[in-house]
Amino acid sequence: MRKIGIVLLILIIAASFGGLWWKNGTSEANPKDKKIYTFVVGKEEGVREISSRLKKQDLIKDPIVFF
């Protein structure tokens, strides 16, 4: 019975951290910046290249969440 409690506690902690990570990753990269940006995506670019460029330009917080 104690093992089940420990496993549940670990799952709850992992889910909490995952939720916080997801919430942070989906929030605005710079909430004070209200400018409109144009971001051009090339035909041959993949999601990794796009997310990397968005992160470098500080338009997203987390490239993994962007996937």
C-alpha positions in Angstrom: 0.0 0.0 0.0 2.9 2.3 0.8 4.4 1.8 -2.6 1.2 2.8 -4.3 1.2 6.0 -2.3 4.8 6.8 -3.3 4.1 6.1 -7.0 1.0 8.4 -6.9 3.0 11.1 -5.2 5.7 11.0 -7.8 3.0 11.0 -10.6 1.3 14.1 -9.0 4.6 15.9 -8.7 5.6 15.1 -12.3 2.2 16.2 -13.6 2.5 19.4 -11.7 5.9 20.2 -13.1 4.8 19.3 -16.5 1.7 21.6 -16.3 3.9 24.5 -15.1 6.4 23.9 -17.9 3.6 23.8 -20.5 1.9 26.9 -19.1 5.2 28.8 -19.1 6.0 27.6 -22.6 2.7 28.7 -24.1 2.7 32.1 -22.5 3.9 35.2 -24.4 7.7 35.5 -24.8 7.6 39.2 -24.1 4.2 40.4 -22.8 5.2 44.0 -22.8 6.1 44.0 -26.5 2.9 44.7 -28.5 4.6 45.1 -31.9 3.4 43.0 -34.8 6.1 40.9 -36.5 6.3 39.3 -39.9 7.9 35.9 -39.8 8.5 34.2 -43.2 8.7 30.4 -43.3 10.5 28.8 -46.2 9.0 25.9 -48.2 11.8 23.5 -47.2 12.0 24.5 -43.5 11.0 21.9 -40.9 9.4 22.5 -37.5 12.8 22.4 -35.8 14.3 25.1 -37.9 11.2 27.2 -37.6 11.0 26.9 -33.8 14.8 27.5 -33.5 14.4 30.8 -35.5 11.4 31.8 -33.5 13.3 31.3 -30.3 16.4 33.2 -31.6 14.1 36.1 -32.4 12.5 35.9 -29.0 9.0 35.3 -30.4 8.5 32.1 -28.4 9.6 30.9 -25.0 10.1 27.2 -25.6 10.8 25.5 -29.0 9.7 22.1 -27.6 6.3 23.4 -26.6 6.0 24.9 -30.1 6.3 21.4 -31.6 
